[in-house]
Amino acid sequence: MRSVHREETGFSLLETVVASALLLLVMGSVFQALNPAQGALSTAPERADVQQRLRVALTVLARTIGHAGSGPVYGAAAGPLVERVAAVFPYRVGRRNADAPGTARPDAITVLWVERGAHQASLAQPLAASSGPAVISLASHCPQGDPSCGFTAGSMVLVMGDAGRFDLFSVTAVQATTLTLQHNTRDSLFVYPAGSAIVEVHSRTFFLKADAANDQFQLVRYDGDDGAEAPVVDHVAALSFRYRAEPLPPRMIKSVTDPNGPWTTYGPRPPAPIEQPTSFPPGENCVFQLDGASNPSPRLPDLSASTLVDLPLSQLNDGPWCADEADPNRFDADLLRVRAVTVAVRIEASAASLRGPAGLLFARGGTARGADRVVVDAEQTLDMTPPNLFPGR
Amino acid sequence: MSVWRQERGVALVVAAMAMMLLLAIGATLIVVTSSETAIAGNFRTGGEALHAAAAVVERTIAELRDVSDWTLPLSGAMTGAATDGPISAARHLSDGTVLDLSVLLNLANCGRRTPCTSTAMNLTTIARPWGVNNPRWRLFTYGWLDDLAGPPAQGSPFYVVAMVGDDGAENDGEPEVDGGTHGAVPNPGARVLLVRGEAFGPRGAHRGVEAVIAAYRMDELDPTSPQRLHVRAWQEF
């Protein structure tokens, strides 16, 4: 009995120290083995999320930009948009917070396209470039039995004139052949003549919203009307667009007096020699001028290359302007020669604790303390050549 | 001695717990990374499918450039140079899916897998709002992308199909005739055609493109003047 009690009186100091040291050694080894695994576990989902957000951003941009320039398929205005107006703009277009004419931003793009199956008609009466009613003419391609040719409230329409002039409207009400329109581009005194094309259209702007105060860096979408902006992807560290252009200037395919187009390789058909619809001299417009023999010759320069040419932003806001310099919705005529768009998107980890110091790997610095617990920014560049910007085959 | 004996085996428990923790971490990582690999794979094949569909549309447009009478493809009197056998034969994709071209045609013409009646094809819907002028899609080119592209084969697993149809601007009520007459009224759909391309590949990849093309001549009064084509609209569907 005594010997048992003696054995249970406790551990000696030496035993405790040795046991603690052994425990420390074992636990240290275990945690050393677990630490990298835990680091990988904490960063892997975020790394996958960064890749997924990058895919979403590229998919959305590619799908939209890929439609750029798809035009109406019926009526006198049938053809890709680049025969009349630009389809890609390096700035924000629309009713809310539109960029001023002459802007060229690297982080914004607006794309116009006419959706497959979009409703199309022509104006039965002249239409002022401001909010108000529009009366349309029905045509054989209108949906059978529909007195409004398929137009419905809530859609956006594009009205195109000759000479590169265009305006965007939202349809707010429809009654038979009368559409009530709200103007989405800047008002002007211009009046579109009867017979001008009116087409359902999509206008979509993507831009980088950088709000450092609220830590919001988002790819944002805006559809050109009264609707709100919609965030597409969060934590976009950088977004940029570059443009490449057709090196050849536009040229005439047919005489301006020919009743059927296409009349030009791209850009609006010049007016007849005695007509002056813009501030350009009679017979001229933003892409054609009259030569010594009074024949249309290109106003845009030959860029002297055999392949597409990079167009710096400075070349997209220096004119000549379509429809002309006085048009409040004017655009640089060089936008008509854009054939390819390069998009660069950079996505960062959403948590600052997974981002290292600002530099090559991280556009915006974070608070990560170890190299094994960081998620490097993901960046991808995408070259797109929208088929509608190459109408000739 | 008895105390030590009671504690024998605790190292095994500690080791087992550590192993289980590592196993859980490892399993989670495998799930995350394999999902990511699958997503990336689908993303890639989706993009390839879109390019394959665009390729067959471009090929069809190139062939139609040399056809002066577009009633021939619309009526089925001619097809493209590349077809890979009877329509009724089953096509087996690399992922085991069986592609039935007649079903594909029916889906395009009336939205059903079963053969379309005239009534079904003339039905006015949002997608086909032109009634008797609704397009009657016909197969024009179909085959493996590798065979269509010619040597050297790139090992593409995609099967591509191109169809042609009359455009909705036609007013003749004859969707198998291009630019038929409708009394004295000019036919605005003359020399305008729809081309629809679809591509099918592994992992259920399927993308489609539809283009509206128009033909014109430099001198419309001279039928020997070379025919040129103009893409009015090109979109993915």
HADDOCK unambig.tbl for C-alpha pairs under 7 A between the chains (distance, minus, plus):
assign (segid A and resid 34 and name CA) (segid B and resid 22 and name CA) 6.86 0.50 0.50
assign (segid A and resid 37 and name CA) (segid B and resid 25 and name CA) 6.81 0.50 0.50
assign (segid A and resid 41 and name CA) (segid B and resid 25 and name CA) 6.47 0.50 0.50
assign (segid A and resid 41 and name CA) (segid B and resid 29 and name CA) 6.27 0.50 0.50
assign (segid A and resid 44 and name CA) (segid B and resid 29 and name CA) 6.97 0.50 0.50
assign (segid A and resid 45 and name CA) (segid B and resid 32 and name CA) 6.57 0.50 0.50
assign (segid A and resid 48 and name CA) (segid B and resid 36 and name CA) 6.28 0.50 0.50
assign (segid A and resid 67 and name CA) (segid B and resid 235 and name CA) 5.91 0.50 0.50
assign (segid A and resid 70 and name CA) (segid B and resid 232 and name CA) 6.76 0.50 0.50
assign (segid A and resid 70 and name CA) (segid B and resid 233 and name CA) 4.46 0.50 0.50
assign (segid A and resid 70 and name CA) (segid B and resid 234 and name CA) 5.92 0.50 0.50
assign (segid A and resid 71 and name CA) (segid B and resid 232 and name CA) 5.84 0.50 0.50
assign (segid A and resid 71 and name CA) (segid B and resid 233 and name CA) 5.30 0.50 0.50
assign (segid A and resid 72 and name CA) (segid B and resid 232 and name CA) 6.94 0.50 0.50
assign (segid A and resid 73 and name CA) (segid B and resid 212 and name CA) 6.99 0.50 0.50
assign (segid A and resid 73 and name CA) (segid B and resid 232 and name CA) 5.89 0.50 0.50
assign (segid A and resid 73 and name CA) (segid B and resid 233 and name CA) 6.75 0.50 0.50
assign (segid A and resid 74 and name CA) (segid B and resid 169 and name CA) 6.21 0.50 0.50
assign (segid A and resid 78 and name CA) (segid B and resid 232 and name CA) 6.65 0.50 0.50
assign (segid A and resid 79 and name CA) (segid B and resid 232 and name CA) 4.16 0.50 0.50
assign (segid A and resid 80 and name CA) (segid B and resid 232 and name CA) 4.78 0.50 0.50
assign (segid A and resid 80 and name CA) (segid B and resid 233 and name CA) 6.08 0.50 0.50
assign (segid A and resid 116 and name CA) (segid B and resid 235 and name CA) 6.74 0.50 0.50
assign (segid A and resid 140 and name CA) (segid B and resid 169 and name CA) 6.42 0.50 0.50
assign (segid A and resid 140 and name CA) (segid B and resid 171 and name CA) 6.31 0.50 0.50
assign (segid A and resid 141 and name CA) (segid B and resid 130 and name CA) 6.95 0.50 0.50
assign (segid A and resid 141 and name CA) (segid B and resid 168 and name CA) 5.90 0.50 0.50
assign (segid A and resid 141 and name CA) (segid B and resid 169 and name CA) 4.63 0.50 0.50
assign (segid A and resid 143 and name CA) (segid B and resid 129 and name CA) 5.03 0.50 0.50
assign (segid A and resid 143 and name CA) (segid B and resid 130 and name CA) 5.84 0.50 0.50
assign (segid A and resid 144 and name CA) (segid B and resid 129 and name CA) 6.68 0.50 0.50
assign (segid A and resid 144 and name CA) (segid B and resid 130 and name CA) 6.25 0.50 0.50
assign (segid A and resid 254 and name CA) (segid B and resid 218 and name CA) 6.70 0.50 0.50
assign (segid A and resid 387 and name CA) (segid B and resid 234 and name CA) 6.59 0.50 0.50
assign (segid A and resid 388 and name CA) (segid B and resid 231 and name CA) 7.00 0.50 0.50
assign (segid A and resid 388 and name CA) (segid B and resid 233 and name CA) 6.24 0.50 0.50
assign (segid A and resid 388 and name CA) (segid B and resid 234 and name CA) 5.93 0.50 0.50
assign (segid A and resid 391 and name CA) (segid B and resid 230 and name CA) 5.45 0.50 0.50
assign (segid A and resid 391 and name CA) (segid B and resid 231 and name CA) 4.83 0.50 0.50
assign (segid A and resid 391 and name CA) (segid B and resid 232 and name CA) 6.84 0.50 0.50
assign (segid A and resid 392 and name CA) (segid B and resid 229 and name CA) 6.24 0.50 0.50
assign (segid A and resid 392 and name CA) (segid B and resid 230 and name CA) 4.97 0.50 0.50
assign (segid A and resid 392 and name CA) (segid B and resid 231 and name CA) 6.53 0.50 0.50
assign (segid A and resid 393 and name CA) (segid B and resid 228 and name CA) 6.69 0.50 0.50
assign (segid A and resid 393 and name CA) (segid B and resid 229 and name CA) 5.22 0.50 0.50
assign (segid A and resid 393 and name CA) (segid B and resid 230 and name CA) 6.00 0.50 0.50
